[in-house]
């Protein structure tokens, strides 16, 4: 071993040591990420029934079927985009508002931060089940509270026009705490000198936020936007537990549709093709957001 070491340059030995240190993570990355990703691309070109284990190569047939022959796919894709368009702005706006309110010290601020962050670490299953009971038509606490002020609440999770809104709002309440914490950290990192100098120049609170605070929050906002968009497109647990994709497929989003095709109807090849479409969609939206942020600079 010493003879081998003596025959290697210092740079080579450092390179070998570096690769040895990263090899466990690299091995896990190749096995648990790159391997399954390649497998999904391969399975998407086959007609493979998970139940019978029969498979045959069909090329791009699954993609053609999804994009040109299956109207349900476009309905599901539309639901996913509606879910994202409703969740992302509401989540980010609420997170920023809470962060501004809770970024400075006052009596009880830790309690409020804890209360708003608690749903993030709460079990998603428990959260969804609790809200399913709260949103029941006659016995749910939400409709009972509305009846006190004379409002006859709808059957939230069983009416197509209300089901999607209900899932969006409950998902926002579940995840907004994480974005709030990120915004609080970013706000506390902004030097107070900027605000004090602006006030000396006669700027009001809105001017300070619009011209100083918001531009300095741009990097954090980009990170939060990407995380929230990706999370909204991959949502599964809330849909599965609260609506099951119903009523009348009103909340059937792409991630849940992939689950149905793969593990309910055992069309593994078609489900893999849908998973690839979801992957490409998320990648495209992420790149678009980064490009828009670059253009604004």
C-alpha positions as CSV (number, residue, x, y, z in Angstrom):
1,X,0.0,0.0,0.0
2,X,2.8,2.4,0.9
3,X,4.5,1.5,-2.4
4,X,1.3,2.3,-4.3
5,X,1.0,5.7,-2.4
6,X,4.6,6.5,-3.1
7,X,4.0,6.1,-6.8
8,X,1.1,8.5,-6.9
9,X,1.3,12.3,-7.0
10,X,-0.3,14.4,-4.3
11,X,-3.0,15.6,-6.6
12,X,-3.9,12.0,-7.6
13,X,-4.0,10.9,-3.9
14,X,-6.3,13.8,-3.1
15,X,-8.6,13.0,-6.0
16,X,-8.8,9.3,-4.9
17,X,-9.5,10.4,-1.3
18,X,-12.2,12.8,-2.5
19,X,-14.0,10.1,-4.6
20,X,-13.8,7.7,-1.7
21,X,-15.5,10.2,0.6
22,X,-18.4,10.9,-1.9
23,X,-18.7,7.3,-3.1
24,X,-21.5,6.4,-0.6
25,X,-23.7,9.3,-1.6
26,X,-22.8,8.8,-5.3
27,X,-23.7,5.1,-5.1
28,X,-27.0,5.9,-3.4
29,X,-27.7,8.6,-6.1
30,X,-27.0,6.1,-8.9
31,X,-29.0,3.3,-7.3
32,X,-32.1,5.2,-6.0
33,X,-32.4,8.0,-8.5
34,X,-30.6,7.5,-11.8
35,X,-31.4,3.8,-12.0
36,X,-35.2,4.2,-11.4
37,X,-35.2,7.2,-13.8
38,X,-33.7,5.1,-16.6
39,X,-36.1,2.3,-15.7
40,X,-39.2,4.6,-16.0
41,X,-38.0,5.8,-19.4
42,X,-37.6,2.2,-20.5
43,X,-41.0,1.0,-19.1
44,X,-42.7,4.0,-20.8
45,X,-41.8,2.4,-24.2
46,X,-43.5,-0.9,-23.3
47,X,-46.9,-2.3,-22.8
48,X,-46.4,-4.0,-19.4
49,X,-49.1,-5.3,-17.2
50,X,-47.9,-5.4,-13.6
51,X,-50.4,-8.1,-12.7
52,X,-49.6,-10.6,-15.4
53,X,-46.0,-9.5,-15.8
54,X,-46.4,-9.6,-19.6
55,X,-44.4,-7.0,-21.5
56,X,-43.9,-6.0,-25.1
57,X,-42.1,-3.1,-26.7
58,X,-44.4,-0.4,-28.2
59,X,-42.1,2.5,-28.7
60,X,-43.8,5.9,-28.3
61,X,-47.3,4.4,-28.4
62,X,-48.0,5.3,-24.8
63,X,-47.1,8.9,-25.3
64,X,-49.2,9.1,-28.5
65,X,-52.1,7.6,-26.7
66,X,-51.9,10.0,-23.8
67,X,-51.4,13.2,-25.9
68,X,-53.7,12.5,-28.8
69,X,-56.2,9.8,-28.0
70,X,-57.0,10.0,-24.3
71,X,-59.2,13.0,-23.4
72,X,-58.9,12.1,-19.7
73,X,-55.2,13.0,-19.8
74,X,-55.9,16.6,-20.8
75,X,-58.6,16.9,-18.2
76,X,-56.2,15.6,-15.5
77,X,-53.5,17.9,-16.8
78,X,-55.9,20.8,-16.6
79,X,-56.8,19.9,-13.0
80,X,-53.1,19.8,-12.1
81,X,-52.5,23.2,-13.5
82,X,-55.6,24.6,-11.8
83,X,-54.4,23.2,-8.5
84,X,-50.9,24.7,-9.0
85,X,-52.3,28.1,-10.2
86,X,-54.5,28.2,-7.1
87,X,-52.1,26.9,-4.5
88,X,-48.8,28.7,-5.4
89,X,-50.0,32.4,-5.3
90,X,-52.1,31.8,-2.2
91,X,-49.4,29.9,-0.4
92,X,-46.7,32.5,-1.2
93,X,-48.8,35.5,-0.4
94,X,-49.9,34.1,2.9
95,X,-46.4,33.0,3.8
96,X,-45.0,36.5,3.0
97,X,-47.7,38.2,5.0
98,X,-47.1,36.0,8.0
99,X,-43.4,36.4,7.7
100,X,-43.6,40.2,7.7
101,X,-45.9,40.1,10.7
102,X,-43.7,37.6,12.7
103,X,-40.2,38.6,11.6
104,X,-39.7,41.2,14.4
105,X,-39.6,40.4,18.1
106,X,-42.7,40.9,20.2
107,X,-44.3,39.2,23.1
108,X,-45.6,35.8,22.1
109,X,-43.9,35.8,18.6
110,X,-42.4,32.3,19.2
111,X,-45.9,30.9,20.0
112,X,-47.4,32.3,16.8
113,X,-44.5,31.0,14.7
114,X,-44.9,27.5,16.3
115,X,-48.6,27.5,15.7
116,X,-48.2,28.3,12.0
117,X,-45.3,25.9,11.5
118,X,-46.9,23.0,13.4
119,X,-49.0,21.7,10.4
120,X,-45.8,21.3,8.4
121,X,-44.6,18.6,10.8
122,X,-48.0,17.1,11.4
123,X,-48.7,13.8,9.6
124,X,-50.3,14.5,6.2
125,X,-52.6,11.5,6.7
126,X,-53.9,12.9,10.1
127,X,-54.2,16.4,8.6
128,X,-56.3,15.2,5.6
129,X,-58.5,13.0,7.7
130,X,-59.2,15.8,10.2
131,X,-60.2,18.2,7.4
132,X,-62.4,15.5,5.8
133,X,-64.4,15.5,9.0
134,X,-64.4,19.3,9.4
135,X,-65.7,19.7,5.8
136,X,-68.6,17.3,6.1
137,X,-71.9,18.7,4.8
138,X,-74.1,18.7,7.9
139,X,-72.0,17.6,10.8
140,X,-68.8,19.3,9.8
141,X,-67.5,22.1,12.0
142,X,-67.0,24.4,9.1
143,X,-70.6,24.3,8.0
144,X,-71.8,24.4,11.6
145,X,-69.8,27.6,12.1
146,X,-71.3,29.1,8.9
147,X,-74.8,28.2,10.0
148,X,-74.3,30.4,13.1
149,X,-74.2,33.5,10.8
150,X,-77.0,32.2,8.6
151,X,-74.9,30.7,5.8
152,X,-75.9,27.3,4.4
153,X,-72.5,25.8,3.6
154,X,-72.0,23.5,0.6
155,X,-71.0,19.8,0.6
156,X,-67.4,20.9,0.2
157,X,-65.8,17.6,-0.9
158,X,-68.7,16.2,-2.9
159,X,-69.5,19.1,-5.2
160,X,-67.2,19.5,-8.2
161,X,-67.0,23.3,-8.0
162,X,-66.1,23.3,-4.3
163,X,-63.9,20.2,-4.0
164,X,-60.8,21.6,-5.8
165,X,-61.0,24.8,-3.8
166,X,-61.3,22.8,-0.5
167,X,-58.2,20.7,-1.3
168,X,-56.2,23.7,-2.3
169,X,-57.0,25.7,0.9
170,X,-56.3,22.7,3.2
171,X,-53.0,22.0,1.4
172,X,-52.0,25.7,1.7
173,X,-52.7,25.6,5.5
174,X,-50.6,22.4,5.7
175,X,-47.5,23.8,3.9
176,X,-47.5,27.5,4.4
177,X,-45.5,27.3,7.6
178,X,-42.4,26.2,5.8
179,X,-42.4,29.1,3.3
180,X,-43.1,31.4,6.2
181,X,-39.9,30.3,8.0
182,X,-37.9,30.8,4.8
183,X,-39.2,34.3,4.3
184,X,-38.6,35.1,8.0
185,X,-35.0,34.1,7.7
186,X,-34.6,36.2,4.5
187,X,-36.3,39.2,6.1
188,X,-34.0,39.0,9.2
189,X,-31.0,38.9,6.9
190,X,-31.8,42.3,5.3
191,X,-29.7,45.0,7.0
192,X,-31.9,47.5,8.9
193,X,-29.7,50.3,7.6
194,X,-31.5,50.2,4.3
195,X,-34.9,50.8,5.9
196,X,-33.6,53.5,8.2
197,X,-31.9,55.4,5.3
198,X,-35.2,55.1,3.3
199,X,-37.2,56.5,6.2
200,X,-34.8,59.5,6.5
201,X,-35.5,60.2,2.8
202,X,-39.2,60.2,3.5
203,X,-40.2,56.8,2.2
204,X,-43.3,55.2,3.7
205,X,-43.8,51.5,4.6
206,X,-45.1,50.5,1.2
207,X,-42.2,52.3,-0.6
208,X,-39.7,50.5,1.6
209,X,-41.3,47.1,0.9
210,X,-41.7,47.7,-2.9
211,X,-38.3,49.2,-3.6
212,X,-36.0,47.6,-0.9
213,X,-37.5,44.6,0.8
214,X,-39.2,42.8,-2.2
215,X,-36.1,43.1,-4.5
216,X,-33.9,41.8,-1.8
217,X,-36.2,38.8,-1.3
218,X,-36.0,37.8,-5.0
219,X,-33.6,34.9,-4.5
220,X,-35.6,33.5,-1.6
221,X,-38.8,34.0,-3.6
222,X,-37.4,32.0,-6.5
223,X,-36.5,29.1,-4.2
224,X,-39.9,29.2,-2.6
225,X,-41.7,29.3,-5.9
226,X,-39.8,26.4,-7.4
227,X,-40.4,24.3,-4.2
228,X,-44.1,25.1,-4.1
229,X,-44.7,24.5,-7.8
230,X,-42.9,21.2,-7.7
231,X,-44.8,20.2,-4.6
232,X,-48.2,21.2,-6.0
233,X,-47.6,19.1,-9.2
234,X,-46.6,16.1,-7.1
235,X,-49.5,16.2,-4.7
236,X,-51.0,12.8,-3.9
237,X,-51.8,12.3,-0.3
238,X,-54.5,15.0,0.0
239,X,-56.2,13.9,-3.1
240,X,-56.1,10.2,-2.2
241,X,-57.5,10.8,1.4
242,X,-59.9,13.6,0.9
243,X,-61.6,13.1,-2.5
244,X,-60.1,10.1,-4.2
245,X,-60.0,12.2,-7.4
246,X,-63.7,12.9,-7.3
247,X,-66.3,14.1,-7.5
248,X,-66.7,13.5,-11.2
249,X,-62.9,13.6,-11.6
250,X,-62.9,17.3,-10.5
251,X,-59.8,16.8,-8.3
252,X,-58.1,14.0,-10.4
253,X,-54.6,15.4,-10.7
254,X,-51.7,13.9,-12.7
255,X,-49.8,12.3,-9.7
256,X,-53.0,10.5,-8.6
257,X,-53.9,9.5,-12.1
258,X,-50.4,7.9,-12.5
259,X,-51.1,5.9,-9.3
260,X,-54.5,4.7,-10.6
261,X,-53.0,3.6,-13.9
262,X,-50.0,1.8,-12.4
263,X,-51.5,0.3,-9.2
264,X,-55.2,0.1,-9.8
265,X,-55.4,-0.8,-13.5
266,X,-51.9,-2.3,-13.6
267,X,-51.0,-0.4,-16.8
268,X,-47.4,0.0,-15.8
269,X,-46.1,1.1,-19.2
270,X,-48.8,3.8,-19.6
271,X,-48.3,5.0,-16.0
272,X,-44.5,5.2,-16.7
273,X,-45.2,7.4,-19.7
274,X,-47.4,9.7,-17.6
275,X,-44.6,9.9,-15.0
276,X,-42.2,11.0,-17.7
277,X,-44.6,13.6,-18.9
278,X,-44.9,14.9,-15.3
279,X,-41.1,14.9,-15.0
280,X,-40.7,16.9,-18.2
281,X,-43.5,19.3,-17.1
282,X,-41.9,20.0,-13.7
283,X,-38.4,20.4,-15.3
284,X,-39.8,22.8,-17.9
285,X,-41.6,25.0,-15.3
286,X,-38.5,25.1,-13.1
287,X,-36.3,26.2,-16.0
288,X,-38.9,28.8,-17.0
289,X,-39.1,30.3,-13.5
290,X,-35.3,30.5,-13.4
291,X,-35.1,32.1,-16.9
292,X,-37.8,34.7,-15.9
293,X,-35.9,35.6,-12.8
294,X,-32.7,36.0,-14.9
295,X,-34.5,38.2,-17.5
296,X,-35.8,40.4,-14.7
297,X,-32.3,41.0,-13.5
